[in-house]
Amino acid sequence: MKVITWNVNSYNIRKSQILTLISEKSPDFLLLQETKTDKLEESPYRNLGYKVYHAGGKGRNGVAIISKREAEKLFIGFEAIGEEDPQAKERILGGKFGELYIFSIYVPNGSPVGSDYFFYKIQFIYKLREMLEKLFTPEDLIVLGGDFNVAPEPEDVYDPILLEGQICFNERERKAFKYLLEWGLYDALRVKYPNKKGIFTWWDYQFSAFKKNLGMRLDHLLITKPLSERLREIEVDLKTRGLPKPSDHAPVIADFLD
């Protein structure tokens, strides 16, 4: 089983790249974030044998699951735990696919640090844990994939001293992310590469950041223990980030034993 998560930073701009990625990698599940559209066309994916599930709007948000399997049930926003949060409806999309629960997550950026938007981000991450506590157990087969806008450890940024305290790399965010993991989730990349430095998923468009590898690891596949034991390999697809007119994020690809 192959799962890919990718913040595409505009579906309409990246349509051809998405189809190329599917053709080359043939994922069972492709999780997209920041689609920036209220509708995803289905026919190109249907022709390749995929179902399309999307929760989006006309703003900067939007999440999707493109799947070889049909969903038995969908989860949108925090509705399943009785929370009315209009923004979350464009940031959380989950599906039940047999025994698997697959979620595409787009956590708010939260900038600037200390703003109302920042504290909404922290609250959003805590609510994700609340959702897990109310709906699932750590023994369930769960994947939370997406752009979490948090670099969890010093190894996840190009310069931890320079970036300390900035958005996506400060103590409040790291504590919230750790609290989410403590429910029973494993950071799939760190399962395979516990201490490896220089693995990033986001690079600024400016300052030749990608060429210099001045990045941050903001995109994650968080998995429960049963899936961590089936994890074969995980990688960041740098080739896609190096294409003309790329997203500022690279896809993260994980292979699991069936």
Phi, psi and chi 1 to 4 in degrees:
 res  aa     phi    psi   chi1   chi2   chi3   chi4
   1 MET       -  133.9 -178.6 -178.1   74.3      -
   2 LYS  -120.6  131.0 -174.9  176.4  -69.2 -176.9
   3 VAL  -124.4  131.9 -178.7      -      -      -
   4 ILE  -123.2  135.5  -58.5  177.7      -      -
   5 THR  -118.4  140.6 -176.0      -      -      -
   6 TRP  -155.7  121.7 -174.8   19.8      -      -
   7 ASN   -82.0  109.5  178.6  -34.7      -      -
   8 VAL   -86.6  -12.3  -66.3      -      -      -
   9 ASN    50.7   54.9 -168.9   12.8      -      -
  10 SER   106.1  105.3  178.5      -      -      -
  11 TYR   -59.8  -45.3  169.4   79.7      -      -
  12 ASN   -63.3  -33.1  -70.5  -37.7      -      -
  13 ILE   -75.8  -32.4  -66.4  174.8      -      -
  14 ARG  -104.0   14.0 -113.8   61.1   73.9  177.9
  15 LYS   -53.2  -50.5  -87.5 -168.4  -93.0 -170.1
  16 SER   -65.3  -35.3   63.7      -      -      -
  17 GLN   -68.0  -36.0  -65.4 -179.1   17.3      -
  18 ILE   -64.1  -45.6  -66.3  167.3      -      -
  19 LEU   -65.9  -36.5  -71.8  167.1      -      -
  20 THR   -64.6  -43.2  -62.9      -      -      -
  21 LEU   -60.5  -43.0 -174.8   68.8      -      -
  22 ILE   -63.6  -43.9  -72.2  174.7      -      -
  23 SER   -63.7  -38.4  -63.2      -      -      -
  24 GLU   -79.5  -37.9  -69.1 -178.8   -9.5      -
  25 LYS  -103.8  -22.1  -56.4  -63.7 -176.6 -178.6
  26 SER    48.1   57.1 -171.4      -      -      -
  27 PRO   -70.8  152.2   29.5  -36.4      -      -
  28 ASP   -74.2  -35.4  -65.3  -89.0      -      -
  29 PHE  -138.0  127.6  -59.6   96.2      -      -
  30 LEU  -115.1  118.5  172.8   59.1      -      -
  31 LEU  -103.6  124.1  -43.9  178.5      -      -
  32 LEU  -114.3  146.5  -56.7  178.7      -      -
  33 GLN  -131.1  160.8  -59.4   86.7   42.6      -
  34 GLU    54.3   52.6 -151.5  171.5  -12.6      -
  35 THR   -70.8  -27.1   59.1      -      -      -
  36 LYS    56.8   39.0  -63.4 -176.5  179.9  178.2
  37 THR  -152.6  156.3 -176.7      -      -      -
  38 ASP   -92.6   -4.6   56.5   -4.6      -      -
  39 LYS  -151.8  136.7 -172.3  175.1 -178.0 -178.7
  40 LEU  -109.3  130.0 -103.4   63.3      -      -
  41 GLU   -66.6  143.7   55.9 -166.1  -27.5      -
  42 GLU  -104.3  -27.0  -63.2 -173.0   18.3      -
  43 SER   -60.2  -41.5   56.6      -      -      -
  44 PRO   -61.6  -32.1  -19.7   32.0      -      -
  45 TYR   -82.4  -36.9  -53.6   99.7      -      -
  46 ARG   -59.9  -38.6 -163.2 -177.8  -51.9  120.8
  47 ASN   -64.3  -23.3  -65.9  -21.5      -      -
  48 LEU   -97.1    2.9  -66.4  170.8      -      -
  49 GLY    90.5   24.9      -      -      -      -
  50 TYR  -115.7  150.6  -73.7   85.1      -      -
  51 LYS   -98.1  149.6  -49.0  -74.3 -174.9 -177.4
  52 VAL  -120.0  127.0  175.5      -      -      -
  53 TYR  -125.0  131.4  -55.5   97.1      -      -
  54 HIS  -143.9  140.6 -179.9 -117.0      -      -
  55 ALA  -131.7  108.6      -      -      -      -
  56 GLY  -154.1 -175.0      -      -      -      -
  57 GLY  -156.1 -163.8      -      -      -      -
  58 LYS   -91.5    0.5  -65.4 -178.7  179.1  179.3
  59 GLY   -90.4 -148.1      -      -      -      -
  60 ARG   -90.4   -2.0  -65.6 -176.1   55.7   83.1
  61 ASN   -94.3 -152.2  -54.6  -32.8      -      -
  62 GLY   108.9  127.4      -      -      -      -
  63 VAL  -132.1  151.2  -75.1      -      -      -
  64 ALA  -145.3  155.3      -      -      -      -
  65 ILE  -127.1  120.0  -60.0  172.5      -      -
  66 ILE  -108.0  116.1  -61.4  174.4      -      -
  67 SER  -132.1  143.7  166.9      -      -      -
  68 LYS   -75.1  -16.9  -74.4 -177.5  178.1  177.7
  69 ARG  -109.5  154.4  -49.9 -177.8 -164.7 -178.8
  70 GLU   -87.9  136.1 -171.7  164.0   -4.3      -
  71 ALA   -76.7  134.6      -      -      -      -
  72 GLU   -84.8  -24.3  -59.6  167.4   20.9      -
  73 LYS  -156.6  146.7 -178.3  179.1  179.9  180.0
  74 LEU  -117.4  148.6  -68.9  177.2      -      -
  75 PHE  -121.4  124.5  -55.4   84.5      -      -
  76 ILE  -124.5  125.9  -61.5  174.6      -      -
  77 GLY    59.0 -147.5      -      -      -      -
  78 PHE  -102.6   21.9  -66.6  117.3      -      -
  79 GLU   -59.4  -34.9  -68.4  176.6  -14.0      -
  80 ALA   -66.1  -19.1      -      -      -      -
  81 ILE  -110.6   18.4   59.1  171.3      -      -
  82 GLY    77.0   20.4      -      -      -      -
  83 GLU  -101.2  123.7  -69.5  -81.4   -9.2      -
  84 GLU   -92.8  102.1  -79.1  -62.2  -36.3      -
  85 ASP  -136.2   97.6 -176.9  -20.7      -      -
  86 PRO   -56.6  -37.5  -24.5   34.1      -      -
  87 GLN   -67.9  -37.5 -170.3  174.9  152.4      -
  88 ALA   -64.1  -25.3      -      -      -      -
  89 LYS   -66.0  -17.0  -68.9  178.6 -178.1  179.1
  90 GLU  -108.1    9.1  -61.5  177.9    8.2      -
  91 ARG  -125.9  -11.7  -68.9 -176.4  173.7  -85.1
  92 ILE  -133.5  122.2  -60.1  171.5      -      -
  93 LEU  -138.3  123.2  175.9   63.3      -      -
  94 GLY  -127.5  159.5      -      -      -      -
  95 GLY  -144.6  148.0      -      -      -      -
  96 LYS   -97.6  119.4 -177.4 -179.9 -172.3  -60.6
  97 PHE  -123.3   86.6  -58.7   87.9      -      -
  98 GLY    65.8 -125.2      -      -      -      -
  99 GLU   -81.5  -11.9  -69.4 -175.2  -40.1      -
 100 LEU   -89.7  141.9  -78.9  167.7      -      -
 101 TYR  -118.6  117.3  -65.4   91.3      -      -
 102 ILE  -117.3  128.2  -53.6  -71.4      -      -
 103 PHE  -123.7  138.5  -76.8   83.0      -      -
 104 SER  -105.9  122.1 -178.0      -      -      -
 105 ILE  -123.3  134.9  -53.2  -72.7      -      -
 106 TYR  -128.4   95.6 -179.0   34.3      -      -
 107 VAL   -74.3  139.1  173.0      -      -      -
 108 PRO   -56.7  148.3  -21.7   30.9      -      -
 109 ASN   -65.3  -43.7  174.6  -86.8      -      -
 110 GLY    84.8    6.2      -      -      -      -
 111 SER   -75.0  143.5 -175.6      -      -      -
 112 PRO   -86.5  159.1   31.1  -35.4      -      -
 113 VAL   -55.7  132.0  173.9      -      -      -
 114 GLY    92.4   -6.9      -      -      -      -
 115 SER   -81.7  170.5   65.7      -      -      -
 116 ASP   -58.7  -37.9  -71.7  -13.9      -      -
 117 TYR   -65.0  -35.5 -164.1   38.3      -      -
 118 PHE   -63.6  -45.5  174.7   80.5      -      -
 119 PHE   -71.7  -27.4  -70.5  109.8      -      -
 120 TYR   -64.2  -39.5  172.3   71.3      -      -
 121 LYS   -59.6  -47.5  174.5 -177.8 -173.4  174.2
 122 ILE   -60.7  -45.5  -57.8  -60.4      -      -
 123 GLN   -62.2  -38.6 -177.2 -175.0   47.9      -
 124 PHE   -58.8  -45.0 -172.3   97.2      -      -
 125 ILE   -66.5  -39.8  -63.3  171.4      -      -
 126 TYR   -64.9  -36.3  -85.5   77.3      -      -
 127 LYS   -68.8  -31.4  -80.1 -172.9 -178.2  178.5
 128 LEU   -59.5  -43.0  -80.1  176.3      -      -
 129 ARG   -65.3  -41.4  168.1  151.0  173.6  173.4
 130 GLU   -58.8  -40.7 -178.7 -176.7  -13.6      -
 131 MET   -61.3  -44.0 -179.7  179.5   72.4      -
 132 LEU   -62.8  -42.9  -67.1  171.3      -      -
 133 GLU   -61.9  -38.1  -71.3  173.7  -16.7      -
 134 LYS   -82.1  -27.8  -71.3 -175.0  175.3 -179.7
 135 LEU  -108.4  -23.5  -59.6 -179.4      -      -
 136 PHE  -137.0  177.8  -53.0  109.3      -      -
 137 THR  -127.2  158.4   75.6      -      -      -
 138 PRO   -65.2   -9.9  -24.4   35.6      -      -
 139 GLU   -85.1  -12.3  -72.2   72.6   45.1      -
 140 ASP   -69.9  158.0  -69.8  -35.8      -      -
 141 LEU   -89.6   99.2  -57.3  176.7      -      -
 142 ILE  -127.7  136.0  -58.8  172.3      -      -
 143 VAL  -122.8  122.0  176.6      -      -      -
 144 LEU  -107.0  105.8  -95.1   62.7      -      -
 145 GLY  -116.0  142.9      -      -      -      -
 146 GLY   158.3 -169.1      -      -      -      -
 147 ASP   -93.9  106.0  177.3    3.8      -      -
 148 PHE   -92.9   -6.1  -73.0   79.9      -      -
 149 ASN    52.5   34.1  -91.3  -49.2      -      -
 150 VAL  -138.0  127.8  178.3      -      -      -
 151 ALA   -95.2  109.7      -      -      -      -
 152 PRO   -71.0  -31.1  -16.1   28.7      -      -
 153 GLU  -135.9  163.2  -59.4  -68.2  -18.8      -
 154 PRO   -55.6  -32.2  -26.9   34.8      -      -
 155 GLU   -66.5  -13.4  -66.3   82.4    2.9      -
 156 ASP   -94.0    7.5  -62.8  -44.3      -      -
 157 VAL  -135.5  154.7  -62.1      -      -      -
 158 TYR   -71.8  -25.7   72.4   89.7      -      -
 159 ASP  -148.6   91.4 -171.1  -27.9      -      -
 160 PRO   -64.4  -26.5   19.7  -30.0      -      -
 161 ILE   -74.3  -46.6  -64.6  174.5      -      -
 162 LEU   -63.9  -39.1  176.3   66.8      -      -
 163 LEU   -92.2  -11.1  -63.4  175.1      -      -
 164 GLU   -53.1  129.8  176.6   59.0   47.6      -
 165 GLY    90.5  -11.1      -      -      -      -
 166 GLN   -82.6  168.7  -64.1 -172.0   27.4      -
 167 ILE   -59.6  139.2 -160.5   65.6      -      -
 168 CYS    78.9   -7.7  -58.9      -      -      -
 169 PHE  -147.5   71.4 -170.7   63.2      -      -
 170 ASN  -142.9  166.2   64.8   76.8      -      -
 171 GLU   -61.8  -40.0 -167.5   62.8   22.8      -
 172 ARG   -61.5  -43.1  -68.8  -67.2  -64.8  -93.0
 173 GLU   -69.4  -42.4  -68.7  167.3  -54.4      -
 174 ARG   -63.2  -39.0  -66.9 -165.8  -63.9  -94.2
 175 LYS   -65.3  -41.9  -78.0 -175.3  175.9  179.1
 176 ALA   -63.3  -42.8      -      -      -      -
 177 PHE   -64.2  -42.7 -170.6   81.2      -      -
 178 LYS   -62.1  -40.2 -176.5  179.8  179.2 -177.9
 179 TYR   -61.5  -39.1 -179.8   70.2      -      -
 180 LEU   -62.4  -46.4  176.6   62.4      -      -
 181 LEU   -62.6  -36.1  -68.6  179.8      -      -
 182 GLU   -65.3  -14.1  -74.7  172.2  -12.5      -
 183 TRP   -62.8  -30.4  173.3   79.3      -      -
 184 GLY   140.3   29.2      -      -      -      -
 185 LEU  -108.2  151.1  -65.7  173.1      -      -
 186 TYR  -120.9  136.6  -66.8   76.0      -      -
 187 ASP   -75.8  107.2 -179.4  -20.4      -      -
 188 ALA   -57.9  -39.3      -      -      -      -
 189 LEU   -64.2  -39.0 -172.5  129.5      -      -
 190 ARG   -77.4  -15.9  -68.7  -55.2  176.0 -158.4
 191 VAL   -63.2  -41.5  170.4      -      -      -
 192 LYS   -87.6  -36.4  -77.6  -65.7  178.7 -175.7
 193 TYR  -130.2   76.7  -55.0  102.1      -      -
 194 PRO   -57.4  -40.2  -21.2   31.3      -      -
 195 ASN  -126.7   10.5  -57.8  -56.4      -      -
 196 LYS   -69.0  130.5 -170.3  171.5 -179.0  179.4
 197 LYS   -93.6  162.5  -62.1  179.9 -179.2 -179.8
 198 GLY    80.8   10.9      -      -      -      -
 199 ILE   -95.4  107.8  -56.7  175.6      -      -
 200 PHE  -121.8  162.2  -53.2  132.2      -      -
 201 THR  -125.7   -8.5   65.6      -      -      -
 202 TRP  -136.9  136.8  173.2   87.5      -      -
 203 TRP  -138.3  135.0  -59.2 -100.5      -      -
 204 ASP   -58.1  147.1 -161.7  -49.7      -      -
 205 TYR   -68.6  -21.7  -75.8  126.2      -      -
 206 GLN   -92.9  168.9  -56.0  179.2   77.3      -
 207 PHE    63.6   22.7  -43.2  116.4      -      -
 208 SER    51.7   37.8  -60.9      -      -      -
 209 ALA   -60.8  -39.6      -      -      -      -
 210 PHE   -68.2  -44.4 -179.9   60.9      -      -
 211 LYS   -60.1  -35.7  -74.1 -175.9  179.1  180.0
 212 LYS   -90.6   -2.0  -62.2  175.0 -178.0  176.8
 213 ASN    56.4   43.7 -159.0   28.0      -      -
 214 LEU   -93.9   78.2  -56.1  178.2      -      -
 215 GLY  -125.5 -173.9      -      -      -      -
 216 MET  -140.5  150.7  -55.7  174.3   77.4      -
 217 ARG   -98.8   97.6 -169.4  171.4   71.8   92.8
 218 LEU  -109.7  -17.0  -55.4  179.3      -      -
 219 ASP  -104.4  129.8  -55.4   83.5      -      -
 220 HIS  -136.9  152.0  -50.9  -68.8      -      -
 221 LEU  -112.5  108.9  -74.4  165.4      -      -
 222 LEU  -101.4  128.0  -52.3 -178.0      -      -
 223 ILE  -133.9  152.4   56.3  179.6      -      -
 224 THR   -79.6  165.7   46.7      -      -      -
 225 LYS   -55.8  -43.8 -173.1  174.8 -177.8  179.9
 226 PRO   -56.8  -35.1  -25.1   35.2      -      -
 227 LEU   -78.3  -31.7  -76.0  172.9      -      -
 228 SER   -62.3  -31.0   75.1      -      -      -
 229 GLU   -76.7  -15.0  -66.5  167.9  -12.1      -
 230 ARG  -101.6   -3.4  -59.7 -174.5 -165.6  179.1
 231 LEU   -67.5  121.8 -178.4   63.8      -      -
 232 ARG   -93.2  -47.2  -65.5  175.8   58.1 -163.1
 233 GLU  -159.7  156.5 -171.8   53.2   88.8      -
 234 ILE  -147.7  141.8 -176.6  165.7      -      -
 235 GLU  -151.0  160.4   64.0  174.1  -24.3      -
 236 VAL  -101.4  128.5  179.0      -      -      -
 237 ASP   -84.4   87.7 -179.3   24.4      -      -
 238 LEU   -67.8  -28.0  -61.3  178.8      -      -
 239 LYS   -57.0  -43.7  174.3 -173.0  170.7 -176.3
 240 THR   -65.9  -38.8  -61.6      -      -      -
 241 ARG   -65.9  -24.6  178.2   59.1  177.1   84.3
 242 GLY   -89.2    2.5      -      -      -      -
 243 LEU   -71.3  160.8  -66.4  172.1      -      -
 244 PRO   -61.1  141.3  -21.5   32.5      -      -
 245 LYS    50.9   55.3  -63.9 -175.8  178.3  179.4
 246 PRO   -82.8  164.6   34.8  -36.6      -      -
 247 SER   -66.0  157.5  168.6      -      -      -
 248 ASP   -78.8   -4.3   47.2   -6.3      -      -
 249 HIS  -109.9  151.3  -65.0 -106.1      -      -
 250 ALA  -106.2  149.7      -      -      -      -
 251 PRO   -66.2  145.8  -19.3   32.2      -      -
 252 VAL  -111.0  127.5 -178.3      -      -      -
 253 ILE  -120.7  126.3  -55.4  170.9      -      -
 254 ALA  -125.0  137.8      -      -      -      -
 255 ASP  -111.5  133.6  -80.8  -57.9      -      -
 256 PHE  -123.3  148.8  -61.2   86.7      -      -
 257 LEU   -67.1  139.6  -66.5  169.2      -      -
 258 ASP   -69.7      -  -69.9  -29.1      -      -
